[in-house]
Amino acid sequence: MWTLQRTGARVGVAQVGVGFHRRFSSDILDMASVVRKHALEPQTSTSLQTMMRTGRGEFLHKTYRDAAWKKDDKVATERVLMQVAGFLRHELPIRLAHRILDLEQVPLLRDAQSVQAVKDLYTTSFLDLLSVPQKVSSKREEAAFADIVENIYERHAGVLVQMVSAFLSFSFSI
């Protein structure tokens, strides 16, 4: 079990801003409870086809009742981006929380330095995502969210190599 102090995430809390502190002020000292809260939520299953249709704006009518977006491609594109950002803002913290708990529960590997590094990356990304309002409702919020997701993508680029390193270290030790 780890807490906010052990992971050094207190620095992350200062960086993620007021929104995180306001929503989780009672949980700030126990990061594990925040992660568990999100991990209790089920991950939304989705298909590539659904993601493609969403990206094309085919589901806008389910989110936005007004017809203004149908007449203006620019408005439709902005609404598609906000719809996708809203889904990701909801879904990514849940998925990261599941992965963080998964990494904690793997016997023999959970103490490996590279697994700890991956868990720390996931925790940092989790906190970054929680800094964004739950409902992305403006072009500016969508752009800020896109920057966060891009940073997460770049930060996680080496995760596969780190996990392979942990498995190799483990296999050599047996």
PETAWO-V362139 format. One record per residue. RES is the residue in one letter. SS is DSSP state (alpha for helix, beta for strand, coil for the rest). BURIAL is 1 if it has 16 or more other C-alpha atoms within 10 Angstrom, else 0. D_FIRST is the distance of its C-alpha to the first C-alpha in Angstrom with 1 decimal. Layout:
RES:SS:BURIAL:D_FIRST  RES:SS:BURIAL:D_FIRST
This chain:
M:coil:0:0.0  W:coil:0:3.8  T:coil:0:6.8  L:alpha:1:10.4  Q:alpha:0:11.6  R:alpha:0:9.5  T:alpha:1:10.6  G:coil:0:13.9  A:alpha:1:14.2  R:alpha:1:16.3  V:alpha:0:19.2  G:alpha:1:18.6  V:alpha:1:19.0  A:alpha:0:22.2  Q:alpha:0:23.4  V:alpha:1:22.8  G:coil:0:25.1  V:alpha:0:26.0  G:alpha:0:25.3  F:alpha:1:21.5  H:alpha:1:21.6  R:alpha:0:24.2  R:alpha:0:22.4  F:alpha:0:18.9  S:alpha:0:19.9  S:alpha:0:18.3  D:alpha:0:14.8  I:coil:1:15.2  L:coil:0:13.0  D:coil:1:10.0  M:alpha:1:9.8  A:alpha:1:7.2  S:alpha:0:10.1  V:alpha:1:12.6  V:alpha:1:11.4  R:alpha:0:11.2  K:alpha:0:14.6  H:alpha:1:16.1  A:alpha:1:14.8  L:coil:0:16.6  E:coil:0:19.8  P:coil:0:21.7  Q:coil:0:22.6  T:coil:0:26.3  S:coil:0:28.3  T:coil:0:31.1  S:coil:0:33.7  L:alpha:0:35.3  Q:alpha:0:38.5  T:alpha:0:36.9  M:alpha:0:35.3  M:alpha:0:38.8  R:alpha:0:40.6  T:alpha:1:38.3  G:alpha:1:38.9  R:coil:0:42.6  G:coil:1:42.4  E:coil:0:43.5  F:coil:0:41.1  L:alpha:1:42.0  H:alpha:0:44.2  K:alpha:0:41.3  T:alpha:0:39.6  Y:coil:0:42.6  R:coil:0:45.6  D:coil:0:48.1  A:coil:0:50.3  A:alpha:0:50.4  W:alpha:1:48.0  K:alpha:0:50.3  K:alpha:0:53.1  D:coil:0:51.3  D:alpha:0:49.3  K:alpha:0:47.7  V:alpha:0:46.3  A:alpha:1:45.2  T:alpha:1:43.4  E:alpha:1:41.6  R:alpha:1:40.7  V:alpha:1:39.4  L:alpha:1:37.2  M:alpha:1:35.9  Q:alpha:1:35.4  V:alpha:1:33.4  A:alpha:1:31.4  G:alpha:1:30.6  F:alpha:0:29.4  L:alpha:1:27.2  R:alpha:1:25.9  H:alpha:1:24.9  E:alpha:1:23.8  L:alpha:1:22.0  P:alpha:1:19.0  I:alpha:1:18.6  R:alpha:1:18.9  L:alpha:1:16.5  A:alpha:1:13.8  H:alpha:1:14.7  R:alpha:1:14.5  I:alpha:1:11.2  L:alpha:1:9.8  D:alpha:0:12.4  L:alpha:1:11.3  E:alpha:1:7.8  Q:alpha:0:9.9  V:coil:0:12.7  P:coil:0:13.2  L:coil:0:14.7  L:coil:1:14.5  R:coil:1:10.8  D:coil:0:11.4  A:coil:0:14.8  Q:alpha:0:15.7  S:alpha:1:17.3  V:alpha:1:14.4  Q:alpha:1:12.2  A:alpha:0:15.4  V:alpha:1:15.7  K:alpha:1:12.3  D:alpha:1:13.3  L:alpha:1:16.6  Y:alpha:1:15.5  T:alpha:1:13.5  T:alpha:1:16.7  S:alpha:1:18.8  F:alpha:1:17.0  L:alpha:1:17.7  D:alpha:1:21.2  L:alpha:1:21.9  L:alpha:1:20.9  S:coil:1:23.5  V:coil:1:26.3  P:coil:0:28.0  Q:coil:0:27.2  K:coil:0:30.8  V:coil:1:32.4  S:coil:0:35.9  S:coil:0:37.8  K:alpha:0:38.8  R:alpha:0:37.3  E:alpha:1:33.8  E:alpha:1:34.2  A:alpha:0:35.0  A:alpha:0:32.1  F:alpha:1:29.8  A:alpha:1:31.5  D:alpha:0:30.9  I:alpha:1:27.2  V:alpha:1:27.1  E:alpha:0:29.3  N:alpha:0:27.1  I:alpha:1:24.1  Y:alpha:0:26.4  E:alpha:0:27.4  R:alpha:0:23.9  H:alpha:0:22.9  A:alpha:0:26.1  G:alpha:0:24.6  V:alpha:1:21.6  L:alpha:0:23.6  V:alpha:0:24.7  Q:alpha:1:21.3  M:alpha:1:20.1  V:alpha:0:23.4  S:alpha:1:22.9  A:alpha:1:19.6  F:alpha:1:21.5  L:alpha:0:24.5  S:alpha:0:22.6  F:alpha:0:21.2  S:alpha:0:24.6  F:alpha:0:26.3  S:alpha:0:24.1  I:coil:0:25.1
